[in-house]
Amino acid sequence: MKLNNFPVVLLIILLISGCGGGGGGGAIGGGGTGQATLTSISVSPVNPSIAKGATKQFKATGTYSDGSTQDLTSSVIWTSSNSAVATIDSAGLATSVDTGSTTITARSGLSSDATTLTVKTLSLNSISISPANRVLSSGMTDQFTAMGTYSDSSTQDLTSSASWNSSATAVATISNSAGSNGLATSVGPGTTTITADYGGFTGRAALTVPGSGALNVMPISVNGSLCSSGSYPNKPCVSVTVCSPGTSTCQTINDILLDTGATGLRLFSNVLTISLPQVTVASGNLADCIVYEDGSADWGPVKTADVVLGGEPAVRVPIHVIDATFGNATVCGIPEASPAIAGFNGTLGLSLFREDCGPECVTGAGNGMYYACTGANCTGTTVDLASQVQNPVAHLPLDNNGVLIQLPSVPLGGKLFLDGQLVLGIDTRANNSAPAVVTGYPADTVGDIVTILNGSSYSSSFIDSGSNGLFLPAFSAQLPICSSYLSAWFCPATTKSLTAITEGYTGSPAMTVPFQIGRASTLLSSSNNVFAEIGGPLSGAFDWGLPFFFGRTVFLGIEPFTGKNTTGLGTGRFWAY
């Protein structure tokens, strides 16, 4: 679940039997079908500026008479009013020629829209490559992108202009050919450095091709290379590849929040560039709604994608595309409109559950989570288990019974960033076996365990990597709440050393867990981004957020289903540490 996406705002998902939260994205389908007609076109970005010699990708979105929208970038007619300043091809990619301004127009039939492209003389300050850290199984390809940051703080796509290189061609090669610039092809096990050179600057990224025993490993970057710049504190990021089902048309997306309190992959439509088919129910297009305690929400269609985790085979599952413009979003509170508002490009929900709702949504149309939409008309609907947003790990051919998360310890005062790993499966390979010293804690039907704090028992307690602090009842004057805009955090005068006891729901042994709470106002004003001792108030429950994972190996067992049960630590729906 998302909890405290931003450092001063407390958000909690309203859970129903394993319901998950998080982000999702994808192209909007449905426009231009049936009786709907095209009513307008909008071109984005609006009035951009680029440096001389750089390129800019434009997008055309069509709006139809039934209120639906559709990406028309590849079907409209693109023109530039001044080809001496910039040209534009049939796919909407503009290439600057000289300084000045030109009008970029997209036209389809009687509908059109235009924007102004300005070409400036700017100095390049740096180049960055995304994804910054990619794991790619042998024989696969992935697209790298080079972005330049200029003297006016603007950014430009330099992918087609930069000179690409791989430091170890026996591991992976990378293309400099027109139309495939930056396309890497994995060759054999190892790690290579991918570089992009342009204008005297170099961007670098790491590409790892795992051996046979490491296909199930995904890097985790806490406020590091896999996160967007300026991310909120204690944000664990992974990179996920999604593909149009049954095709090699794929997209790797960074800045995906790793969220053990949610279920399924959720991506903002703003960042998704590939086409995905809509999931339908009898009464219309299926949409998903996740509501948060502060009234905000994630809303949008459910679509089918082939999802690639690390070097594992692709699995075909329904995902949630977050799009506040889809259908009638008012049925879902106040939907988040963009990654900038949410704080990430999406979430990868790897909870204890197979689906994000489960049997409750199979039988009850008033579940408040799933809707059937016809145009702008959206009504509550039942949905079968297979059409619900799925935990992709549960669909892997081998490593399908759970995951383990390994993150190093963090000193008091924090660190700038932290790197760890997500290992898929439990006791399925040599690298994910559970040692004998690890204790399993069975969870209840909604994934909760028991925490005893200061003599009080909290049965609605959970372990959640998507929460960026430890959130607990403010049980004494030891933990005063910060003033003003930091009221979501504790601000004790000195760092407090505390303990709590965790228990499972079926008589598992109790474990004493030490933790610390520091002065949030001091921590958040430092230059660091990763903190073990940051926490805030939460009434009636204990949320073991990301700091709980620091210095531990935490196992998460998915609820059992035919042929897919854990070994060693028992049958699924458990935590172990």
N, C-alpha and C positions, 0 to 999 in steps of 0.2 A: 504494500500500500504506500501511497505517497504520504509522508508526514514531514512537514516543514520543508517544502521545496525551496523556499527562500528563507534566509536566516532569521526572519522576524515574524513569520506567518505560520500558524499551526493549522495543519490540515489533516483530517482523518476520514478515510473512506467508510461509508456506511456499508458494512459487510453483510452478505447473506450467504451462509453456508459455503464458504470458500470463494465468494465473489472477489474479483481482483480489481485493482485500479491501475492507472498509468496512462501512457500516451499511445497514440497510433496514428498512422498517416497513409494516404493513398489517393490515387486519382479518383475523381467523382464520375461515376458511370450514369447512364440513363438518359443524358441529354440527347436530343435529336432523334429519339426513337418514337415509334407509334405515331400519334397525331401531333406531337410537339414540334414547333417550328422555332428557328433561330430568331431571337429578338434583338440581341446585341452582342458585341465583342468587346473585351477589355484586354489591353496590352500591359504587361508587366515585365520588368520594373518600370516605374514611372519616372521619366526625366533623369535617367542615370548619366553619370560622367565616368569616362574611362581615360586611361593614358594612351598616348599615341603608340601604336603598335600592338595594343591589347585587343581582346575580343570581349563581347558581351552577349550572353544568351537571353533572348526574349521569349516570352510565353504569351500565347493567345488563348483566352478562356471564353467560351461561348455560353450565353445564358438563353434558355429556351422558354417557350410560352407556358410550360408546366412548372416553371421555377427551378428546374434542374440545370446543372452546369456540366460542361465537357471541355477537356483539353483539346484545342483545335490547332495547336502549334504547327503540326506537320501537314495540315490540310488547307490552311489559309494561304493567300498570296501575300508575300512580304515585299516591301519596296523601301528604298532609301531615297529621299528627295535630293541628296547631294552625295553622289558616289565618290567625289573627290575628298570628302570627309570620312565616310564609312560606307562599306557595302554590306549587304545582308543576304544570306543564302535561303534556300527554300525551307530549311529547318529552323529559321529564326536566329541563326548565329551571325551577329554583326562583327565585322572586322574593321578596325579603325585604319585610316590611311593618312590623314593629316589633321591638324588642329582645326577646330571650328564646330559648327552644329549642323545636324541633319534631322529631318523628320522621318521616323520609322513608322510605317503603316502596315497594319494587317487587315486584309479584306477577304470576305467570303460572301458572295452574292451581293445583296444591297447593304449588308452590315460591315462596318469597319471601325477601327479605333487607331489612334496615333499617339505617339509620344516623342519627345525630343531627346536625342542622344548628343551629348557634348563630349568632344575629344579635347583633352587638356595636355599641356606639357607638365608632367609631374615626375618627381624623382622617386625611384623605388627604394623602400627601406628594408624590406625583408620578404622572404618566400617561405610559405608553409605548405606541407603536403598532407593530404588526407586520403585514406585513413593513415594515422600516424603509426599504428602498430597492427599489422594484419596477419592472421594465421590462415594459411591457404593450403588445402590438401593437394597432393601431387597431380599435375595435369589440368588444374583449374586455372581460370583467368580472373583477374580483378582489375577494375579501373581505378587508377590513382589520379588525383586532381591537385594541381599546383595553384595556389592562390598568392598573389602579390599584395603586400600592403604598402601604400604610397604615402607621400609626404603630407597629404591632407587627411590621412587616416582612412581613406577609401580602400577598398579591396577590388582586385581584378583577377579573373580567371586566366591563368597563364599556361594552362595545360597544353594547348596546341602550339604555344610559342617557345616553351622551355625545352632544353636539351636533357633528355632522360638517360639515366644510367643505373645499372645494377652492379654492385660491388662483387657479387659472386654469381656468375651466369650459370654455374652448375646447380644453383639453388633456384634461381628464377631469372628470366629475361624480361625486358621492358621495351615497348615499341616507341620509335620516333617517327613512324610512318604517318603521313597525313590521314586523318580520319580515325586513327587508333592510337594517337599520342597518349602515353601514360598507361597503356594497357599492359599489365604484367601477366606472365605465364609461368606458373610454378613448374619446376623441373625435377628436383630431388630434395631430400631432407637437408635441413640446415637453416641458417639465417643469413639474409643479405640486406645490405643497406640500399634503399632506393633513393636516388638523388634527382633533383630537378634544378638545372642551372639556367639563369636568365639575368642579364644586365649586371653581371658581377656578383650576384647573390645565389646561394644554394639552399634549397630545402631538403630535409632528410626524413625518411620514414623507415621503419623496420618491417620486413616481410619474412615470416617464418613458415617453412614447409616442414611439418612434423613428420617424425618417423612413425612406424606402425603403432607404437605405444602411446603416442601423444595426440592422436586425432581428437581426443575428447577434452582438450584443454583450451580454455579461452582466457586471454589476458583481461585483468581488471585494472582499471586506472582510476584511483581516487583523486579527483581534481588534477589529473595529469593529462597525458597526450591524447587519450580517447574522449576527454571531456571538452566542451566548448570553452573558449576563453571567458573569463569572468564568471565561472560557475559558482553557485552558492557552496558554502563549506560542507565537507563530508558527503560528497556526491560520488558514488561508485559508478563508473561508466564502463560499458562494454561496446563492442562493435558487432553488428548483426548483418548478414547478407540476406536479402529477399529477392526472389525471382518471380517473373510471370510464370504461372504454373505450366510445367512441361516444356519450358523454353530455356535458352541460355541468356535471356535478357534479364540481367541481375543488377542489383544496386547494393553497395555496402554502405551502411549508415553508422556513423559514430555518435557519440553523445547520447547513448541509450542507457537510461537509469536501470541498474540491476536491482530488482525489487522482489524480495522473498515474501513480501506481504501481499502480493498480487498474483494473478494468473493470466498468462498469455502475452503475446506481443502486441503492443499498441504503438502506432506510428502516426505522427502528424502528417496530414496530406500536404502541408507546406514543403516537406522535405522529400516526399516520395515522388520519384520521376517515372516509374514504370507503371504499366497498366495492369490492374488486378481485377478479376471477375467478381461481381457482386454476389453475395449469398442471399438467396431468396427464401421466403416462407410462402405459404398458400395465399396470404393476403397482401404481399408486397415485398419490397426490399428490406432486408433485416438491418436494424440499427441497434447500437449498444449505448447505454447510458450509465456512467459511473458518477455518483454524486458525492461531494465532499462536505464536511461539516460546516465550512464557511459559506456554503451555497454555490461555490464554483463546481464545475463538472467537466468531464470529458464525454463528448458526444460525437457520433458519426457512424458510417456504415460498417458492416462486417463484410470483409472480402477474403478471398482465398489466395494464399501465397505459398510458394515453396520457400521454406525458411532453412538457412544454413547456419548451424552453430559450430564455430571453430572449424575443424576438419571433418566433421561428421557428414554423412549423407544428408541431402535435402529431405525435409519432411513437409508434406502438403497439409496445411491446417488453416482454419479460419483465423484471421487477425482483426483487430479493431483499428479502423482508420479514423483518427480524430479530425473532425471537420465540422466546425460550428455552422457552416453554411448548408449542410445537408438537411433536406426535409424541413421539418418544423422543430428546430432546436429548443424552443421554449418549453417543450415537455420535459427537458432535462436541466432545469435550473439555469445557471449562468455558465455556459460552456467556455472553456479556454479556447482562445482563437488562434494561438500561435506558439511555437517553441519559445519565443522570447518571453511570453507570459508564464508558461509552465516552468521554464528553466531547463528544458531538455528537448531532444528531438523525438523521444518516445520512451517507452519502458519495456523491459523484458521481465515479465512476471513469472518467477519460478517458485511457486508456492508448493504446499503439500497436496494440491488438488489437480485433477486432470482437466477440468473445465472451470470457467470463471463463475458459474452459477450452480450448475448441477441439477438434481431432480426437481428443485423448486420451480425452475423456469420451464421444465417439461410439462408441468401440470397446471401452473397458474399464470394466466394472461396478465394479471395485475401485479407482476413481480417488480415493476418499477425499473427494470433493467433493460429488457429487450422490447423493441418496437418494430412493427411492420409499417413501412412508409410507401405511399403511392403519391408521388409528387411531394407537395408540402403537407399532406395529411398523414400523420403518424399516430398509430394506436398501439396500446400494449398487446403483446402477443406471447403465446407459448413458443418454445423452440426446443427441438430435440437436442440431445447431448452432442451429437456429431457436428451440429451447426453452431454450437456455442464457441466462443473464443477459447482456444485450446492452449494448454501447457505444452510447448513443442518438445520438451525433453521426454514426456510420456510417449511420444510417437517415434523416438529413435529405435533403430532395430536392435541395439544391444544395450546402450547406456541409458536405459529408460526408467530406472527405478528411483532416481534421486540425483542429488548433486552434493558436492562439498565445496566450501568456500575457504580459501586460505589467504589471510591478510597479515602482514607483519605487525608487530607492536608499534605503538606511537608514544613518544615520550611526552611528559607534561609540558605544556606550552605549544605542542603541535609540530607539524611538519608542513612543508610546502606542498608536497604531493606524495602519493604512495602507490606502489604497484603490487598486485597479487595475482591470483588465478582462480578461475572457476573450473572445476573438474566435473565432467558429466558422468553420471553413473556411480553406483556404490557396490563394491565387491564384484565388479564386472571385468576389471583389468588390474594389472599390477599397481598402477598409479592411483587407484581409488579405494584400496582396501581399508577397512576400519580397524585401527589398532585396539588391543584388548582394553586399554585404559579409558577408551571413550565410552561414555554412558548414554544410553538412549532414553528419551523422554517422550512417551506417546502423547499426542495432541488430541483434543476433542474434535467434535464434528465441524467446528469452524476454524480449527488450526491453533487453538489457544492451549497454553500450559498454565501452571500455577506459580505465582511468585509470592513469597512471604517477605514483607518489608516492615521492620519496626513493630513486629508482633501482629500485623494485619495480613490476611490472606487475600490475594487478588487473583481470582480464577480467570479473569479476562486479560491474561497477559500473553504477549506474543513476541516473536523474534523477527525483526523487520529491517533488512538492509536498506529499504527505501526511506526509512526515517533517519534524519541526519543528526540525531542526538539520542540521549537516554531520557525518556519521558516517564515521569513517575509522580505519585501524589506528593504534594509539598507537606510532609508529615511533621515538620518542626521548624523552629526559628533558625535552624542550621542552614536552611535553604531558602533564603529570601528571594523573591522574584525581582528581576531587573526592572528599572523604572522606564517610563516613556515607551519608545518604539521597540525596546528590547523585552517587552513584557512576556514574550513566549519563552524566556530563558531564566535560569537561576543565576544569581549574582552574589554568592557568599563572599565575605571579606577575604577569606583564605580558602584554598582548595580543601574540600572535605573528603575524607576516606570513609566509605560506607560499605555495607554488605547487605546482600539479600539472598534468599534461598529459593532455588527453582525446583519444581517437582512436575512429573508427568501426571496424567489423569488416571492411570491404572496402577498406582502403587509403586512406581519406579523409585529408586533411591533419590534422596534429596541431595542437592549440591549447593554449597555456599559459594556465592559469586561476589568477589570484591569488586568495587567500582569507585570512581572518584567524580566529584562534581566541582568544577572550577568557576571562576568569575567570567561569565560570558562576555561582558562588556570589554574586559581586558583581552580575552582571546580573539574576539572578532575584530578588534582594532589592530591586531598584529598583522604581519605580512604572511603568516601561515594560513593554510586552508583546511588542514586535516587535524582534528582534535579528538582525543580519547576522553576528555573530562568535561565535555559540554552536555548540558541537559536542561530540561524544562518541565513545567508542571503538566500533569495529565490526571484528570479526576477518575478515580475508581478503577484504574488499570495500570499495568506496567508495560511500557513499550521498550523492549531491548533493541534499540536502534543500532546503527552502524558501529558505534564505539564498542559494542559487545563483540564484534567480529575481530577486532584488532588483537593480534597475538594469539589467535585461536584457529583451529581447523573445525569448522561447523558443518555437520552433515544434515541434510534435509531429505527425508524419505517421502516419496509421493504415495498417496493412498493406493492400496493394492487393487489390481485388476488382472484378469486372466493372463497368465504367463508372464506377468511383469511385477514380481514381488522382490523385495530386497532380501539379502542374506546377511549373516553376520550380526547385524543390528536388529533383525526381526522384520516384521511385516510393516509396510509403509504407513504413512501419516505420523511421522515422528521427527523430533529434533534430536541431535546427538552432538556432544561436545565434551 
